[in-house]
Amino acid sequence: MMGWAITFLVIALIAAVLGFGGIAGTAVGIAKIIAVIAIILFVASLIFGRRGRSL
């Protein structure tokens, strides 16, 4: 999932260099959302993964 966030971030950087402001802003927004979701899922997997192994 972080791969998708990095992909959208690269798209945003390329669009910003080429001067496409709307596309760059949208890609950055998508990258932020995907990165936050990935971090939340990572923390959840750490919490629930530990609980499953200790039984």
Distance bins in CASP14 RR format, pairs under 12 A and 6 or more apart:
PFRMAT RR
TARGET T0000
AUTHOR 0000-0000-0000
RMODE 2
METHOD distances of the structure
MODEL  1
1 7 0 0 0 0 0 1 0 0 0 0 0
1 8 0 0 0 0 0 1 0 0 0 0 0
1 31 0 0 0 0 0 1 0 0 0 0 0
1 33 0 0 0 0 0 1 0 0 0 0 0
1 34 1 0 0 1 0 0 0 0 0 0 0
1 35 0 0 0 0 1 0 0 0 0 0 0
1 36 0 0 0 0 0 1 0 0 0 0 0
1 37 1 0 0 1 0 0 0 0 0 0 0
1 38 1 0 1 0 0 0 0 0 0 0 0
1 39 0 0 0 0 1 0 0 0 0 0 0
1 40 0 0 0 0 0 1 0 0 0 0 0
1 41 1 0 0 1 0 0 0 0 0 0 0
1 42 0 0 0 0 1 0 0 0 0 0 0
1 45 0 0 0 0 0 1 0 0 0 0 0
2 8 0 0 0 0 0 1 0 0 0 0 0
2 9 0 0 0 0 0 1 0 0 0 0 0
2 31 0 0 0 0 1 0 0 0 0 0 0
2 34 1 0 0 1 0 0 0 0 0 0 0
2 35 1 0 0 1 0 0 0 0 0 0 0
2 36 0 0 0 0 0 1 0 0 0 0 0
2 37 0 0 0 0 1 0 0 0 0 0 0
2 38 1 0 1 0 0 0 0 0 0 0 0
2 39 0 0 0 0 1 0 0 0 0 0 0
2 41 0 0 0 0 0 1 0 0 0 0 0
2 42 0 0 0 0 1 0 0 0 0 0 0
3 9 0 0 0 0 1 0 0 0 0 0 0
3 10 0 0 0 0 1 0 0 0 0 0 0
3 11 0 0 0 0 0 1 0 0 0 0 0
3 31 0 0 0 0 1 0 0 0 0 0 0
3 34 0 0 0 0 1 0 0 0 0 0 0
3 35 0 0 0 0 1 0 0 0 0 0 0
3 38 0 0 0 0 1 0 0 0 0 0 0
4 10 0 0 0 0 0 1 0 0 0 0 0
4 11 0 0 0 0 0 1 0 0 0 0 0
4 27 0 0 0 0 0 1 0 0 0 0 0
4 30 0 0 0 0 1 0 0 0 0 0 0
4 31 0 0 0 0 1 0 0 0 0 0 0
4 32 0 0 0 0 0 1 0 0 0 0 0
4 33 0 0 0 0 0 1 0 0 0 0 0
4 34 1 0 1 0 0 0 0 0 0 0 0
4 35 0 0 0 0 1 0 0 0 0 0 0
4 37 0 0 0 0 1 0 0 0 0 0 0
4 38 0 0 0 0 1 0 0 0 0 0 0
5 11 0 0 0 0 0 1 0 0 0 0 0
5 12 0 0 0 0 0 1 0 0 0 0 0
5 27 0 0 0 0 0 1 0 0 0 0 0
5 28 0 0 0 0 0 1 0 0 0 0 0
5 29 0 0 0 0 1 0 0 0 0 0 0
5 30 0 0 0 0 1 0 0 0 0 0 0
5 31 1 0 1 0 0 0 0 0 0 0 0
5 32 1 0 0 1 0 0 0 0 0 0 0
5 33 0 0 0 0 1 0 0 0 0 0 0
5 34 1 0 1 0 0 0 0 0 0 0 0
5 35 1 0 1 0 0 0 0 0 0 0 0
5 36 0 0 0 0 1 0 0 0 0 0 0
5 37 0 0 0 0 1 0 0 0 0 0 0
5 38 1 0 0 1 0 0 0 0 0 0 0
5 39 0 0 0 0 1 0 0 0 0 0 0
5 41 0 0 0 0 0 1 0 0 0 0 0
6 12 0 0 0 0 0 1 0 0 0 0 0
6 13 0 0 0 0 0 1 0 0 0 0 0
6 27 0 0 0 0 0 1 0 0 0 0 0
6 30 0 0 0 0 0 1 0 0 0 0 0
6 31 1 0 0 1 0 0 0 0 0 0 0
6 32 0 0 0 0 0 1 0 0 0 0 0
6 34 0 0 0 0 1 0 0 0 0 0 0
6 35 0 0 0 0 1 0 0 0 0 0 0
6 38 0 0 0 0 0 1 0 0 0 0 0
7 13 0 0 0 0 0 1 0 0 0 0 0
7 14 0 0 0 0 0 1 0 0 0 0 0
7 27 0 0 0 0 1 0 0 0 0 0 0
7 30 0 0 0 0 1 0 0 0 0 0 0
7 31 1 0 0 1 0 0 0 0 0 0 0
7 34 0 0 0 0 1 0 0 0 0 0 0
7 35 0 0 0 0 0 1 0 0 0 0 0
8 14 0 0 0 0 0 1 0 0 0 0 0
8 15 0 0 0 0 0 1 0 0 0 0 0
8 23 0 0 0 0 0 1 0 0 0 0 0
8 24 0 0 0 0 0 1 0 0 0 0 0
8 25 0 0 0 0 0 1 0 0 0 0 0
8 26 0 0 0 0 1 0 0 0 0 0 0
8 27 1 0 1 0 0 0 0 0 0 0 0
8 28 1 0 0 1 0 0 0 0 0 0 0
8 29 1 0 0 1 0 0 0 0 0 0 0
8 30 1 0 1 0 0 0 0 0 0 0 0
8 31 1 1 0 0 0 0 0 0 0 0 0
8 32 0 0 0 0 1 0 0 0 0 0 0
8 33 0 0 0 0 1 0 0 0 0 0 0
8 34 1 0 0 1 0 0 0 0 0 0 0
8 35 0 0 0 0 1 0 0 0 0 0 0
8 38 0 0 0 0 0 1 0 0 0 0 0
9 15 0 0 0 0 0 1 0 0 0 0 0
9 16 0 0 0 0 0 1 0 0 0 0 0
9 24 0 0 0 0 0 1 0 0 0 0 0
9 25 0 0 0 0 0 1 0 0 0 0 0
9 27 1 0 0 1 0 0 0 0 0 0 0
9 28 1 0 0 1 0 0 0 0 0 0 0
9 29 0 0 0 0 1 0 0 0 0 0 0
9 30 0 0 0 0 1 0 0 0 0 0 0
9 31 1 0 1 0 0 0 0 0 0 0 0
9 32 0 0 0 0 1 0 0 0 0 0 0
9 33 0 0 0 0 0 1 0 0 0 0 0
9 34 0 0 0 0 1 0 0 0 0 0 0
9 35 0 0 0 0 1 0 0 0 0 0 0
10 16 0 0 0 0 0 1 0 0 0 0 0
10 17 0 0 0 0 0 1 0 0 0 0 0
10 24 0 0 0 0 0 1 0 0 0 0 0
10 27 0 0 0 0 1 0 0 0 0 0 0
10 28 0 0 0 0 0 1 0 0 0 0 0
10 30 0 0 0 0 0 1 0 0 0 0 0
10 31 0 0 0 0 1 0 0 0 0 0 0
11 17 0 0 0 0 0 1 0 0 0 0 0
11 18 0 0 0 0 0 1 0 0 0 0 0
11 20 0 0 0 0 1 0 0 0 0 0 0
11 21 0 0 0 0 0 1 0 0 0 0 0
11 22 0 0 0 0 0 1 0 0 0 0 0
11 23 1 0 0 1 0 0 0 0 0 0 0
11 24 0 0 0 0 1 0 0 0 0 0 0
11 25 0 0 0 0 0 1 0 0 0 0 0
11 26 0 0 0 0 1 0 0 0 0 0 0
11 27 1 0 1 0 0 0 0 0 0 0 0
11 28 0 0 0 0 1 0 0 0 0 0 0
11 29 0 0 0 0 0 1 0 0 0 0 0
11 30 0 0 0 0 1 0 0 0 0 0 0
11 31 0 0 0 0 1 0 0 0 0 0 0
11 34 0 0 0 0 0 1 0 0 0 0 0
12 18 0 0 0 0 0 1 0 0 0 0 0
12 19 0 0 0 0 0 1 0 0 0 0 0
12 20 0 0 0 0 1 0 0 0 0 0 0
12 21 0 0 0 0 1 0 0 0 0 0 0
12 22 0 0 0 0 1 0 0 0 0 0 0
12 23 1 0 0 1 0 0 0 0 0 0 0
12 24 1 0 1 0 0 0 0 0 0 0 0
12 25 1 0 0 1 0 0 0 0 0 0 0
12 26 0 0 0 0 1 0 0 0 0 0 0
12 27 1 1 0 0 0 0 0 0 0 0 0
12 28 1 0 1 0 0 0 0 0 0 0 0
12 29 1 0 0 1 0 0 0 0 0 0 0
12 30 0 0 0 0 1 0 0 0 0 0 0
12 31 1 0 0 1 0 0 0 0 0 0 0
12 32 0 0 0 0 1 0 0 0 0 0 0
12 34 0 0 0 0 0 1 0 0 0 0 0
13 19 0 0 0 0 0 1 0 0 0 0 0
13 20 0 0 0 0 0 1 0 0 0 0 0
13 21 0 0 0 0 0 1 0 0 0 0 0
13 23 0 0 0 0 0 1 0 0 0 0 0
13 24 1 0 0 1 0 0 0 0 0 0 0
13 25 0 0 0 0 0 1 0 0 0 0 0
13 27 0 0 0 0 1 0 0 0 0 0 0
13 28 0 0 0 0 1 0 0 0 0 0 0
13 31 0 0 0 0 1 0 0 0 0 0 0
14 20 0 0 0 0 1 0 0 0 0 0 0
14 21 0 0 0 0 0 1 0 0 0 0 0
14 23 0 0 0 0 1 0 0 0 0 0 0
14 24 0 0 0 0 1 0 0 0 0 0 0
14 27 0 0 0 0 1 0 0 0 0 0 0
14 28 0 0 0 0 0 1 0 0 0 0 0
15 21 1 0 0 1 0 0 0 0 0 0 0
15 22 1 0 0 1 0 0 0 0 0 0 0
15 23 1 0 1 0 0 0 0 0 0 0 0
15 24 1 1 0 0 0 0 0 0 0 0 0
15 25 1 0 0 1 0 0 0 0 0 0 0
15 26 0 0 0 0 1 0 0 0 0 0 0
15 27 1 0 0 1 0 0 0 0 0 0 0
15 28 0 0 0 0 1 0 0 0 0 0 0
15 30 0 0 0 0 0 1 0 0 0 0 0
15 31 0 0 0 0 0 1 0 0 0 0 0
16 22 0 0 0 0 1 0 0 0 0 0 0
16 23 0 0 0 0 1 0 0 0 0 0 0
16 24 1 0 1 0 0 0 0 0 0 0 0
16 25 0 0 0 0 1 0 0 0 0 0 0
16 26 0 0 0 0 0 1 0 0 0 0 0
16 27 0 0 0 0 1 0 0 0 0 0 0
16 28 0 0 0 0 1 0 0 0 0 0 0
17 23 0 0 0 0 0 1 0 0 0 0 0
17 24 0 0 0 0 1 0 0 0 0 0 0
18 24 0 0 0 0 1 0 0 0 0 0 0
18 27 0 0 0 0 0 1 0 0 0 0 0
19 25 0 0 0 0 0 1 0 0 0 0 0
20 26 0 0 0 0 1 0 0 0 0 0 0
20 27 0 0 0 0 1 0 0 0 0 0 0
20 28 0 0 0 0 0 1 0 0 0 0 0
21 27 0 0 0 0 1 0 0 0 0 0 0
21 28 0 0 0 0 1 0 0 0 0 0 0
22 28 0 0 0 0 1 0 0 0 0 0 0
22 29 0 0 0 0 0 1 0 0 0 0 0
23 29 0 0 0 0 0 1 0 0 0 0 0
23 30 0 0 0 0 0 1 0 0 0 0 0
24 30 0 0 0 0 0 1 0 0 0 0 0
24 31 0 0 0 0 0 1 0 0 0 0 0
25 31 0 0 0 0 1 0 0 0 0 0 0
25 32 0 0 0 0 1 0 0 0 0 0 0
26 32 0 0 0 0 0 1 0 0 0 0 0
26 33 0 0 0 0 0 1 0 0 0 0 0
27 33 0 0 0 0 0 1 0 0 0 0 0
27 34 0 0 0 0 0 1 0 0 0 0 0
28 34 0 0 0 0 0 1 0 0 0 0 0
28 35 0 0 0 0 0 1 0 0 0 0 0
29 35 0 0 0 0 1 0 0 0 0 0 0
29 36 0 0 0 0 0 1 0 0 0 0 0
30 36 0 0 0 0 0 1 0 0 0 0 0
30 37 0 0 0 0 0 1 0 0 0 0 0
31 37 0 0 0 0 0 1 0 0 0 0 0
31 38 0 0 0 0 0 1 0 0 0 0 0
32 38 0 0 0 0 0 1 0 0 0 0 0
32 39 0 0 0 0 0 1 0 0 0 0 0
33 39 0 0 0 0 0 1 0 0 0 0 0
33 40 0 0 0 0 0 1 0 0 0 0 0
34 40 0 0 0 0 0 1 0 0 0 0 0
34 41 0 0 0 0 0 1 0 0 0 0 0
35 41 0 0 0 0 0 1 0 0 0 0 0
35 42 0 0 0 0 0 1 0 0 0 0 0
36 42 0 0 0 0 0 1 0 0 0 0 0
36 43 0 0 0 0 0 1 0 0 0 0 0
37 43 0 0 0 0 0 1 0 0 0 0 0
37 44 0 0 0 0 0 1 0 0 0 0 0
38 44 0 0 0 0 0 1 0 0 0 0 0
38 45 0 0 0 0 0 1 0 0 0 0 0
39 45 0 0 0 0 0 1 0 0 0 0 0
39 46 0 0 0 0 0 1 0 0 0 0 0
40 46 0 0 0 0 0 1 0 0 0 0 0
40 47 0 0 0 0 0 1 0 0 0 0 0
41 47 0 0 0 0 0 1 0 0 0 0 0
41 48 0 0 0 0 0 1 0 0 0 0 0
42 48 0 0 0 0 0 1 0 0 0 0 0
42 49 0 0 0 0 0 1 0 0 0 0 0
43 49 0 0 0 0 0 1 0 0 0 0 0
43 50 0 0 0 0 0 1 0 0 0 0 0
44 50 0 0 0 0 0 1 0 0 0 0 0
44 51 0 0 0 0 0 1 0 0 0 0 0
45 51 0 0 0 0 0 1 0 0 0 0 0
45 52 0 0 0 0 0 1 0 0 0 0 0
45 53 0 0 0 0 0 1 0 0 0 0 0
46 52 0 0 0 0 0 1 0 0 0 0 0
46 53 0 0 0 0 0 1 0 0 0 0 0
47 53 0 0 0 0 0 1 0 0 0 0 0
47 54 0 0 0 0 0 1 0 0 0 0 0
48 54 0 0 0 0 0 1 0 0 0 0 0
48 55 0 0 0 0 0 1 0 0 0 0 0
49 55 0 0 0 0 0 1 0 0 0 0 0
END
